[in-house]
């Protein structure tokens, strides 16, 4: 299959395929970061995570439409405002869901799975009723279109570079909040020993609510990034929920480093295999490899010691 290509052409193709893997890695990290925070800190299996992501995508679409209709002169910068609004909308809905539903189901993981699955169906129907069943696409600013010419034979899409930079910024921000801020220390204290954290005066209910809101808010930002690579529909979130859980479980619950390492491993493996075979077969082989590794190491790549 390589006979018609020179070494230079093969090198360019592999570089392009590697960059495609980095874009997929960035999307996986954005989707999985919020879920890793929620699942790792509270043990909540949030099956509605994809719907929080799609809420962010719809907010981005509405912001795009508003700027096109009423503020066309500022359209080139709308995406930054859209990401902020997506974070606020998804985060606020997440805090409301935690207060109304999730807080009553702690230490009952199967119940949270069923409850959030039902919530995902409710949100899907709500999106279908409000926005319609048809998928919608976001009009990107002109500066996000086109490609950067690295060499004569290597081009990288500008929106892909933007997603990678956004992922890097969000990851650094989350790492700072979780490991350097006072609130982050409280979160890690609750993870290590919830009873003792409450005994020393930490409001564990408040930590849980803000943590759930933060995870859902990051999902909203992932939804904004999602609009650059695909169209948005009421059920679009379900297409990515399995991959998101796979990344979190493979990396190890409550491990930020594990989530990043897992997303990189899965995305690069899948992208490389797609060069040799169909996309569906590459995904199947990647999933089989991950399942095999998890059978040998059920705790994932990285695992934190948690005191019960």
Beta strands, then each sheet from edge to edge (+ up, - down):
strand 1: 147-149
strand 2: 155-157
sheet 1: 1+ 2-
end
